[in-house]
Amino acid sequence: MKIKMHGIPAALLASAAFLGACSSEAPTVPQSSAAASVPMAESTDVGGRVGMVYRANNVNAKQYTRFIIEPVQVYRGSDANFGDATEQQKQEMAKFMQSELVRAMAGRVTTAPGANVARVKVTLAGLEGNTPVVATASRILPVGLVANAAQSARGEPGSFTGSVTYVAEVTDSQSGRPIVVAVQKRSPDAMDIGATFSSVDAQKAAITSVAEAFRKKVDEIQSASGAPRS
């Protein structure tokens, strides 16, 4: 695939590091979401990225070895940020997020509540697109490549790349008690060049990383406790 670089100001690419640093800030909590009703705190323990998190006290997280993955919903609050995405695009991205969560948690998904079962509810709260051409160019031309490589090494998002914002609620499947509530704005890895070709590529790559991060977190909890993973 050939990418035309003509007419891209060097100063624009040089700003990649600055823009990447700004995009690592914690997202705003959607005001009419479940996250707005609990005391949120900024944390990097959301798949390695900055986010807002609530954790219930006195909860034994290792007891949850099975998960009910509810259909991903689209946030309807007035503070949602979906850019120019159509309703169909929002719904398609929500369905993709649902399928990625189920895929990532294969072997742990159930439909029946129980003492060892947590319910996972995810709401898609925003979609941002790539800056066409520039997103890819900033990974190829030297001035942007260096900046994005540094962002990738720190686990931070790259420049000019799309993102997804979501609210995740993990609750006890029997009592409904909140265990964890998180809000995060997530982008693909800064050096994922394939995710720069289109906004959909970037958003899907970000969603896949959300699902993988959730699985990894569950693995860490179960490994630390010595509990079985299956």
N, C-alpha and C positions, 0 to 999 in steps of 0.2 A: 504493500500500500504506500503510495507516494503522498507526502504531506508538503504543501506549499508553505514556505516560511517567509516569502516576500512581504515586506510591509509591516513586519512585527517589530516594533521599537525595542531596542536593547533594554531601555529603562523599564519597559513593561515586564520583561522577563526577570530583570534584576530585582523587581519587587516581590518575587516569589517567596523569598524567605520571610519577608514582613507579613505578607498575606497568610502564609502558612501558620505563623505564630499567632496571628489574630484568630484564626479558625480553630485553634486549640482551646479557646475559652469555653467555659461551661455554658450549655444552652439555657435559654429562658424556660422556666416551668410553665407549660400551658395552663392558663388560669381556670379553665372549666374542666380540667382532667382530674383523675383520682390523685395525681401527684400533688395537686394544690392543697389537698386536705391533710397532708402529713408534713412533719418538719423535715425538710430536705437539707442536705449538707453537700458541699462540693467534694468530689472524690475522684481519684484516678482509678479506682477499683471497679471500673465498668468496662471490662474487656481491654484494659490498658489505656483507655482514653478518658479525658475529663468529662464528667457528667455530674448530675445532681442525684443523690441517693438517700433513701430512708431505709434503715434496718431496724426491725423490731428487736427489743431487748428480750433476753431469756428464751431464745428460740434455738432448738437443737437442729441446725440445718442438715446435719448428716442423716437424719431420719428420713429425709425425702429422697427416695430412690426412683420414683415414678412420677410422671408429669402429664397432666391434662393440658394439651395445647389448644386453646380456644381460637376460633377464627379471628384473624387480625382485622381490627376495625380501623376506619378512617376518622380522624379527629375532625369534628365539625365546629369547634369554637371559632370565634371571630379573630383570634390571634394565631390561627393556623397559617403556615407559610408554605404554600404549594406552588408558588410562582405561576407559570402559565400551564401547569399540568391540567389535563382534562379530567373529568370524572372517571372516564374509562381508564385512563392511565393510573389514577390513584387506586382504583379497584384492582387493576392488574398487578400493581406493585404490592398491594396488601396481600393478594393471593400468593404472590411469589414469596413474600416474607413468611407466610404460613407454611408453605411447602418446604422452605429452607429450614425452619425450626424443627419441623417433623423429621426431615432428613437427618439433621445434625443430632437429634436426640433418639435416633433409631434404637430400638431395644428397650427404651425407657418410657415410651409413650403409652398411655392408657386412657380409657374413657370412663373408668369407674373410680369414684372417690374412695379414699381409704386413709388409714393412719399414716402410711408412708408416702402419700400422694400429695403433690402440690399442684395448684392450678396456675397456669401461665396465661396472662392476658396481655397482649401487645396492641398498642394503638399507634398507627402511623400518623405523625403530627406535622410532618413537613417534608418537602422535596425541593432540592436545589439542583440546578443544572450546571454542566461544564461551561466554561468560556470556550466557544468553538475555536479549533485550530491551536489557540494559545496554550490550552491545557496540555496538548501533546507536545508542542514545541518546547515547552518549559522542562520537559523530561529529556529532550534530545540535545538542544543547544547547550554548550558548556555552562553559561551563566545560570541557567535554571537547573541543570542537572545536578550541580554541586549542592544547591540549596535544597532540592527535593531529596537527594540522597541523605542529607543531614536530617531532614524531617522524618524520613523513613526509619533511620537508625534510632531516633528518639520515640518512634511509635506515634508520630504526629501526622496529621493530614497534609497532603501536598497542596500546591498552588493551582488556582483556577479550576478546581475539580468539584463535581457535584457531591451531594450528601443526602442523607436521610435523617430526619429527627423522629424519635419515637419515645413512647412512654411504655415501660414494662412493669407489670404488677404480678408478683408471685405471692399467692395466698395459700393458706391451708385449705385443702379441698373439702374438709368436713366442717370446720368452724367458720371459714371465710376470713380468718384473721390475716392481715397483711404481714408478710414475712420480709419482703424486699420490694421497694418501689424505686424505679430508676428512670431518669430522663437523660437522653444522650443524643447528640448530633454527631453522626458518624460518616466518615468518608473512606474510600478505599486506601490501601497502602500507597504512600506517596510515590513509590516507584512502579506502581502497576500501570504500565503504559497502555495496556489493553482497555483499562477503565476510562481512559481519556478520550476515546474515539467518539463517544456519544454520552449524553446525560443518562440515558437508560443503562448503558454499560457501567457507569460510575455508581448509580444508585443500586443496581443489582449486586455489584461487587461489595458495596458497603453493607447491604443486607446479608449477604453470605458471611461476611466477617462478624456481623452481630450474632448470627446463629452459631458460628464456630466458637466465638468467645463465650457464649452461654454454656455450650457443651464443655469447654475447657474449664470453666469455673466449677461446674458440677463435678468434673473429674478431680479437680484439686481438692474439693471438699471431701469427696469420698476417699481419695487416696490418703489424705491427712488423718481421716478417722479410722482407716483400715477397713471400711465397709466395702462390700462387693459393688462393682460398677454395673452389673447386669441385673 
